[in-house]
Amino acid sequence: MPAETCLKCGHVNPHATGSETEACPQCGAIYSRVKAAAAAGKPVRPSRAVDSGFQQATEAPAPTPSKPATPAQRKPFSRVRYVESLRGDTNYPAFRTVVRFGLFFGYLLAVCALIGGAITAFRTEGTFWHLLIGAGAGALLYLLTRLWFELTVMIVDIADASVRTAENSEPKTGS
């Protein structure tokens, strides 16, 4: 595969694979998206790394185009944007739906435990302990449901990220 030149910052990447989601190691722009924007007639704005690099050009030499960017030169990584993109373009939408249904069901059980404790406490033979046990069971169910939800979503995020990483690391075959 020939070297890829970023239309946003001008960095030459001799190790480009041609993957659809491949990003420039200098500024983080995804080559295919920048090309699509340029083809649509939208202006391609230089990244912040280029702007700040231009101002500091007299102070420090720019990295040579053949070397990959160091972590300090890369665009800041946004975990929130990455996780949102994983969840928006998931390979497992049915499982994510089941997990959200499980979250709703767990919250419903927690509320039922709390209401059951309150009803039992205010009956003629109920005590404060019934209310306390119902509230404790409701709180425990809420925490266990939340923990279950976070763990299952984390597992699906790991699976999606693994697929994306494998997709980006595969050399493109054919022409």
Secondary structure, DSSP 8 states (H G I E B T S, - for coil): ---EE-TTT--EETT----TT-B-TTT--BHHHHHHHHHTT------HHHHHHHHTTTTS----TTS---TTTS----HHHHHHHHHHT-S-HHHHHHHHHHHHHHHHHHHHHHHHHHHHHTSTT--HHHHHHHHHHHHHHHHHHHHHHHHHHHHHHHHHHHHHHHHHHS-----
